[in-house]
Amino acid sequence: MQVIETLAEGLKREIKVVIPAKDMEVKMNERLADVKDKVRINGFRPGKVPAAHLKKVYGKSIMADLVNEIVREQPTAILAERGEKSATQPEIAMTEDKDEAEQILAAQKDFEFTLSYEVLPPIELKSNKGIKITREVVDISEEEVNEQVLKVAESARSYETKKGKAANGDRITMDYVGKVDGVAFEGGTDQGAELVLGSGRFIPGFEDQLVGTKAGDEKTITVTFPADYPAKNLAGQEATFDLSVKDVAAPADVEINDELAKKLGLESADRLKEIVRGQIESQYGSMTRQKVKRQILDQLDEMYKFETPASLVDAEYNGIWNQVANDLAQSGKTFEDEDTTEEKAREEYKKLAERRVRLGLVLSEIGEKAGVEVSEDEMQRAIYEQLRQYPGQEKQILDFFRSQPGAAASIRAPIFEEKVIDHLLTEIDVTDKKVTKEELLADEEGEASEKDAKKAAPKKKAAAKAEAAEGEEAAPKKKAAPKKKASEEGAE
């Protein structure tokens, strides 16, 4: 077998592989000898089939199997021998001429194919001692804990049916049918719906028109959906809602005590406060972690400059751009609405894709050298979290992970990355700084990671996906209904 390098430009490689016809024929004959005693052909006793006849009957199919095996196995062996790692699966090109293919299968012509790929660039790791970050820490006050406990108590407060008109703070139980131009729309009908007036859960103007109603009232109200409403068919539309008020209930007084805690499934009010404090700490800790990670990535970005494989950058960019396009389509906005143009947006997101690929390679190299590994238990926990998000679809999701190798990799990659960040935190200079919660939650517009996508379209949603590797998370989807935020239903 001849292996000839025909292209070596930057990270691009092209390899021509030639296997002489005589070598292919030798392999075919070996296979024919193996099957000679196993095949059954009419007119011949087992093991007595002439080689020429055996070749005539099975030669082409065996050669086809040999070709497939070579194409499947040799690229990996060739790259290993060359000491190279391909950025993506190498592209394999073979002859498309039918006559040539027939000659190859008949062992009358050399079998040739071409490998095209990009190599991963060599990365010479630098010392991490020069990385210095500031870790912002918030002291959680008793007052803040009590405020959050009060919100929990208010969400669990009881209501008692009252006579008379509904006021802000009262809970109304109602049936309603929403219509646009006299036609009921999907998601605009409900029965036994509960709404606390003044909560702001429904679209502007809806709740105000229910103040003063009482049980038994039937009313039609008119509202206008916000221009940026997620359901495009309703955005900016005037709609009517035919309402039937079933019950008006006044809120009971809120008391934070052991009885409230037991109502929530806890043993005491102290335990409730302990859990709430833990939730606040987790929230602030997540934001602190995000900012710490961003500082680390920004400094690594300055430390490492090298050519990135175009195939990886293109794949990353396409993922980002698809999210941008989807967000624009859902919001009904244009690039002009975001003070940019499509050309500028593409340029900025291309830079972001290059940054993410480069940092991903650096983190991978750091993790590999440090012996960072993702355990099977960590993978199982991550997959379990995926299952929790899609109740009723557990079997399909498990089947997907089992059948798609790339699916498991998509779960493993973020875990590996976080473990590499943990490793780096043991080697770099970390200074804790006490800040207020307002300072911690403030946007850092001057950060390099933000500059990567500055003025690109549309920042709020697209960047959440695009910067997922830097600790950002995508906002939950909203669904059409008279509610302002469907995600708030039953929450708080």
C-alpha positions in Angstrom: 0.0 0.0 0.0 1.3 3.4 -1.0 0.5 6.5 1.1 1.3 9.7 -0.7 0.8 13.2 0.7 -0.5 15.4 -2.1 -1.4 18.5 -0.1 0.0 20.1 3.1 -1.2 23.7 3.3 -1.6 25.1 6.8 -3.8 22.6 8.6 -5.2 21.0 5.4 -4.0 17.6 4.3 -4.7 15.4 1.4 -3.5 11.8 1.2 -3.6 9.5 -1.8 -3.7 5.8 -1.0 -2.9 3.2 -3.6 -3.3 -0.5 -3.1 -2.0 -2.5 -6.1 -4.5 -4.8 -7.8 -2.2 -7.8 -7.2 -2.4 -7.2 -3.4 -6.1 -6.9 -3.6 -6.3 -10.2 -5.5 -4.1 -11.9 -2.9 -6.5 -10.7 -0.1 -9.5 -11.9 -2.2 -8.0 -15.3 -2.7 -7.3 -15.7 1.0 -10.9 -14.9 1.7 -12.0 -17.4 -1.0 -9.9 -20.1 0.6 -11.6 -19.4 3.9 -15.1 -19.8 2.5 -14.3 -22.8 0.2 -15.3 -25.4 2.7 -18.4 -23.5 3.9 -20.3 -22.6 0.8 -22.8 -24.8 -0.9 -23.1 -24.7 -4.7 -25.3 -27.0 -6.7 -23.4 -29.6 -8.7 -20.3 -29.5 -6.4 -19.5 -31.4 -3.2 -18.5 -29.3 -0.2 -14.9 -28.2 -0.4 -14.6 -29.4 -4.0 -15.7 -26.2 -5.8 -13.0 -25.1 -8.3 -11.2 -21.9 -7.4 -12.1 -20.3 -10.7 -15.8 -21.0 -10.3 -15.7 -19.8 -6.7 -14.1 -16.6 -7.8 -16.7 -16.1 -10.5 -19.5 -16.5 -8.0 -18.1 -14.7 -4.9 -15.2 -12.7 -6.2 -16.9 -9.3 -6.6 -18.8 -9.5 -3.4 -15.6 -10.3 -1.4 -13.7 -7.5 -3.2 -16.5 -5.1 -2.3 -16.2 -6.2 1.4 -12.5 -5.7 1.2 -12.9 -2.2 -0.2 -15.4 -1.3 2.5 -13.1 -2.6 5.2 -10.0 -0.7 3.9 -12.0 2.5 3.6 -13.3 2.0 7.2 -10.1 1.0 8.9 -7.2 2.5 7.0 -7.8 6.2 7.6 -7.4 5.8 11.3 -4.3 3.7 10.9 -2.8 6.1 8.4 -3.3 9.1 10.7 -1.9 7.2 13.7 1.2 6.3 11.7 1.6 10.0 10.7 1.1 11.1 14.3 -1.8 13.3 13.3 -5.3 14.0 14.7 -8.0 14.9 12.3 -10.3 17.8 13.4 -13.3 16.1 11.9 -14.0 12.8 10.2 -11.7 12.7 7.1 -13.5 12.9 3.7 -12.9 9.9 1.5 -13.1 10.1 -2.3 -13.1 7.2 -4.7 -13.7 6.8 -8.4 -17.2 7.3 -9.5 -16.6 5.7 -12.9 -18.5 2.5 -13.2 -16.0 0.8 -15.6 -13.1 1.6 -13.2 -15.1 0.3 -10.3 -15.8 -2.9 -12.1 -12.1 -3.3 -12.9 -11.1 -2.8 -9.2 -13.6 -5.4 -8.1 -12.2 -7.8 -10.7 -8.6 -7.1 -9.4 -7.7 -5.7 -12.8 -6.9 -2.2 -11.6 -5.2 -0.7 -8.5 -7.6 0.5 -5.8 -7.1 4.2 -5.1 -8.8 6.6 -2.7 -8.1 10.0 -1.3 -8.3 11.3 2.3 -9.0 15.0 2.8 -8.9 16.4 6.4 -7.6 19.1 8.7 -5.2 18.3 11.4 -5.6 19.6 15.0 -3.0 22.3 15.5 -0.2 21.5 17.9 -0.7 23.5 21.2 2.3 24.3 23.4 0.8 24.8 26.8 2.0 27.9 28.8 2.3 28.4 32.5 -1.0 29.2 34.2 0.7 31.1 37.0 0.2 34.4 35.3 -3.6 34.1 35.2 -5.1 36.4 37.8 -8.8 36.7 38.4 -11.1 38.4 40.9 -13.9 36.2 42.4 -16.8 38.3 43.4 -18.5 37.2 46.6 -21.8 38.4 48.1 -22.7 38.2 51.8 -26.3 37.1 52.1 -28.1 39.1 54.7 -30.8 37.9 57.0 -33.1 40.5 55.4 -32.7 39.1 51.9 -33.4 35.6 53.2 -36.6 36.8 55.0 -37.7 38.6 51.8 -37.4 35.4 49.8 -39.1 33.4 52.5 -42.0 35.9 52.4 -42.3 35.4 48.7 -42.5 31.7 49.2 -45.1 32.2 51.8 -47.1 34.5 49.6 -47.1 31.9 46.8 -48.4 29.3 49.2 -50.9 31.6 50.9 -54.5 30.4 51.1 -57.6 32.2 49.8 -61.1 32.3 51.1 -64.2 32.9 49.0 -65.7 36.3 49.6 -68.8 38.1 48.7 -68.6 41.3 46.8 -66.3 42.8 44.1 -62.8 41.7 43.4 -59.9 44.0 44.3 -56.2 43.9 43.6 -54.7 41.0 45.5 -57.9 38.9 45.3 -57.9 35.6 43.4 -60.4 35.1 40.6 -61.4 31.7 39.2 -62.8 32.0 35.7 -63.5 30.4 32.3 -62.5 32.4 29.2 -62.3 32.2 25.5 -59.9 34.4 23.6 -60.8 35.6 20.0 -59.2 37.6 17.3 -61.6 39.0 14.7 -64.3 36.9 16.3 -62.4 33.6 15.9 -61.1 31.7 18.9 -57.3 31.2 18.7 -55.2 28.3 19.9 -54.0 28.6 23.5 -56.6 31.3 24.3 -59.2 29.1 26.0 -59.2 27.8 29.6 -61.6 26.7 32.3 -61.2 27.1 36.0 -58.2 29.4 35.5 -57.0 31.1 38.6 -55.5 34.6 38.6 -54.4 36.9 41.4 -55.2 40.4 40.3 -52.2 42.7 40.3 -49.8 39.8 39.8 -48.9 41.0 36.3 -49.1 37.4 34.9 -51.5 38.2 32.1 -50.9 40.6 29.3 -51.2 44.4 30.0 -54.8 45.5 30.5 -56.3 42.1 31.1 -56.2 42.1 34.9 -57.2 45.7 35.3 -60.6 45.0 33.6 -61.4 42.3 36.1 -61.2 44.6 39.2 -64.7 45.1 40.4 -66.2 41.9 39.0 -67.9 39.4 41.2 -68.9 35.7 41.1 -71.4 35.0 38.4 -70.4 38.0 36.3 -70.0 37.4 32.5 -67.9 40.0 30.7 -66.1 40.6 27.4 -62.8 42.5 27.7 -60.6 43.8 24.9 -56.8 43.8 25.1 -54.0 44.2 22.6 -51.1 41.7 22.6 -47.6 43.3 22.9 -45.8 43.8 19.6 -43.0 41.5 20.8 -45.4 38.7 21.9 -43.7 35.3 21.2 -46.7 34.0 19.2 -46.3 35.9 15.9 -49.9 35.4 14.9 -51.0 37.3 18.1 -48.2 39.9 18.3 -49.7 43.4 18.1 -53.2 42.0 17.6 -56.4 43.2 19.3 -58.2 40.4 21.0 -61.4 39.9 23.0 -61.9 37.5 25.9 -65.4 36.2 26.8 -65.1 35.7 30.6 -67.3 33.9 33.2 -66.2 34.7 36.8 -66.7 31.6 38.9 -65.3 32.7 42.2 -63.7 35.6 44.0 -61.4 34.8 47.0 -59.6 37.1 49.3 -56.0 36.3 50.5 -55.5 35.1 54.0 -52.8 36.7 56.1 -49.3 35.4 55.6 -47.5 34.0 58.6 -44.0 32.5 58.5 -44.1 29.7 61.0 -43.8 25.9 61.4 -47.3 25.4 60.1 -46.4 27.1 56.8 -43.2 25.0 56.6 -45.2 21.8 57.1 -47.6 22.9 54.4 -44.6 23.0 52.1 -43.4 19.6 53.2 -40.7 20.8 55.6 -40.3 20.2 59.4 -39.9 23.8 60.6 -39.7 27.4 59.6 -35.9 27.3 60.4 -35.5 24.5 57.9 -37.5 26.6 55.3 -35.1 29.6 55.9 -32.1 27.2 55.6 -33.3 25.9 52.2 -34.1 29.4 50.9 -30.6 30.6 52.0 -29.1 27.7 50.1 -31.0 28.6 47.0 -29.8 32.2 47.1 -26.2 31.0 47.7 -26.6 28.7 44.7 -27.9 31.5 42.5 -25.1 33.9 43.5 -22.6 31.1 43.3 -23.6 30.3 39.8 -23.2 33.9 38.7 -19.8 34.1 40.5 -18.7 31.0 38.7 -19.9 32.4 35.4 -17.8 35.6 35.9 -14.8 33.6 37.1 -14.9 31.3 34.1 -15.3 34.3 31.7 -12.2 35.9 33.2 -10.2 32.7 32.8 -11.4 32.3 29.2 -10.6 35.9 28.3 -7.0 35.5 29.6 -6.5 32.2 27.8 -7.8 33.9 24.7 -5.0 36.4 25.0 -2.4 33.8 25.8 -3.1 31.5 22.8 -3.1 32.5 19.2 -3.0 29.8 16.5 -4.8 28.8 13.3 -8.1 27.0 14.0 -9.5 24.2 11.8 -12.0 25.8 9.4 -14.2 22.7 9.5 -14.6 23.1 13.3 -15.2 26.8 13.0 -17.8 26.4 10.3 -19.7 23.8 12.4 -19.6 26.1 15.4 -20.6 29.1 13.4 -23.5 27.3 11.7 -24.9 26.3 15.1 -24.7 29.8 16.3 -26.2 31.3 13.1 -29.1 28.8 13.1 -30.0 29.9 16.6 -29.8 33.6 15.5 -32.0 33.0 12.5 -34.5 31.0 14.6 -34.6 33.8 17.2 -35.2 36.5 14.6 -37.9 34.4 13.0 -39.7 33.9 16.3 -39.4 37.5 17.4 -40.3 38.9 14.0 -37.3 41.3 14.2 -34.7 42.1 11.6 -31.0 42.9 11.9 -31.8 46.6 11.5 -34.0 46.4 14.6 -30.8 45.3 16.4 -28.8 48.2 15.0 -26.7 46.1 12.7 -26.7 44.4 9.3 -26.7 40.7 8.4 -23.1 41.1 7.0 -21.8 42.6 10.2 -23.6 40.1 12.3 -22.2 37.2 10.4 -18.7 38.7 10.7 -19.1 39.1 14.5 -20.5 35.6 15.0 -17.7 34.1 12.9 -15.2 35.7 15.3 -17.1 34.2 18.2 -17.1 30.8 16.6 -13.3 31.0 16.1 -12.8 32.0 19.7 -14.9 29.2 21.0 -13.1 26.6 18.9 -9.7 27.9 19.9 -10.6 27.9 23.6 -12.1 24.5 23.3 -8.9 23.1 21.9 -6.8 24.8 24.6 -9.1 23.5 27.4 -9.0 20.1 25.9 -5.2 20.1 25.8 -5.0 21.4 29.4 -7.4 18.7 30.6 -5.6 16.0 28.7 -2.2 16.9 30.2 -3.7 17.2 33.7 -5.4 13.9 33.4 -8.9 15.3 33.7 -11.6 12.6 33.0 -15.3 12.4 33.1 -16.5 9.4 35.1 -19.3 7.1 34.2 -21.3 8.3 37.3 -21.0 11.9 36.1 -22.3 10.9 32.7 -25.2 9.0 34.2 -26.2 12.0 36.4 -26.0 14.3 33.4 -28.2 12.0 31.3 -30.6 11.7 34.2 -30.9 15.5 34.3 -31.8 15.3 30.6 -34.5 12.7 31.3 -36.0 14.9 34.0 -36.5 17.7 31.5 -38.6 15.5 29.2 -41.0 13.4 31.3 -42.7 10.7 29.3 -39.9 10.6 26.7 -37.3 8.8 28.7 -37.1 5.7 26.5 -36.7 7.8 23.3 -34.0 9.9 24.9 -32.1 6.8 26.2 -32.3 5.2 22.7 -31.0 8.4 21.2 -27.9 8.4 23.4 -27.3 4.7 22.8 -27.6 5.0 19.0 -25.8 8.3 18.4 -22.2 8.5 19.6 -22.1 12.2 19.1 -25.0 12.6 21.6 -22.9 11.2 24.5 -20.1 13.5 23.5 -22.4 16.5 23.7 -23.1 15.6 27.3 -19.5 14.8 28.2 -18.0 18.0 26.7 -19.5 20.6 29.1 -18.7 18.3 32.1 -15.1 18.0 31.0 -14.8 21.7 30.4 -16.1 22.5 33.9 -13.6 20.1 35.4 -10.8 21.7 33.5 -11.9 25.1 34.9 -11.8 23.5 38.4 -8.3 22.3 37.7 -7.2 25.8 36.6 -8.6 27.3 39.7 -6.1 25.3 41.7 -3.2 26.8 39.7 -4.1 30.4 39.1 -4.1 33.5 41.3 -7.6 34.0 42.7 -8.5 37.1 44.8 -11.9 37.2 46.5 -13.7 40.5 46.5 -16.9 41.3 48.5 -19.5 43.0 46.3 -23.2 43.8 46.5 -25.7 41.6 44.8 -26.4 44.5 42.3 -22.7 44.6 41.4 -22.6 40.8 41.0 -25.6 40.7 38.8 -24.6 43.7 36.7 -23.7 43.2 33.0 -20.0 43.4 32.2 -20.2 45.2 28.8 -16.5 45.7 28.7 -15.6 42.0 29.0 -13.8 40.5 26.0 -16.3 37.7 25.8 -19.0 40.3 25.3 -17.0 42.2 22.7 -16.9 39.0 20.6 -20.6 39.4 20.0 -21.0 43.2 20.5 -23.6 44.7 18.2 -24.4 41.3 16.6 -28.0 40.2 16.3 -30.0 39.8 18.6 -27.9 39.8 21.8 -30.4 38.7 24.4 -31.3 35.4 22.9 -28.6 34.5 20.4 -25.7 35.2 22.7 -27.3 33.0 25.3 -26.8 30.1 23.0 -23.6 31.3 21.4 -21.9 31.8 24.7 -23.1 28.7 26.4 -19.6 27.5 26.7 -18.9 30.6 28.8 -21.6 29.9 31.4 -24.5 31.6 29.6 -27.9 29.7 29.4 -30.7 30.1 26.8 -33.9 31.7 28.0 -36.9 29.4 28.3 -39.4 29.5 25.5 -42.7 31.3 26.1 -46.0 29.9 24.8 -49.1 31.8 23.4 -51.9 32.5 25.8 -53.2 35.6 27.5 -50.5 35.2 30.1 -47.6 37.6 29.9 -45.1 34.9 30.8 -46.2 31.3 30.6 -43.2 30.2 32.6 -44.5 32.2 35.6 -47.6 30.1 35.8 -47.8 28.5 39.2 -44.3 29.8 40.0 -42.9 32.3 42.5 
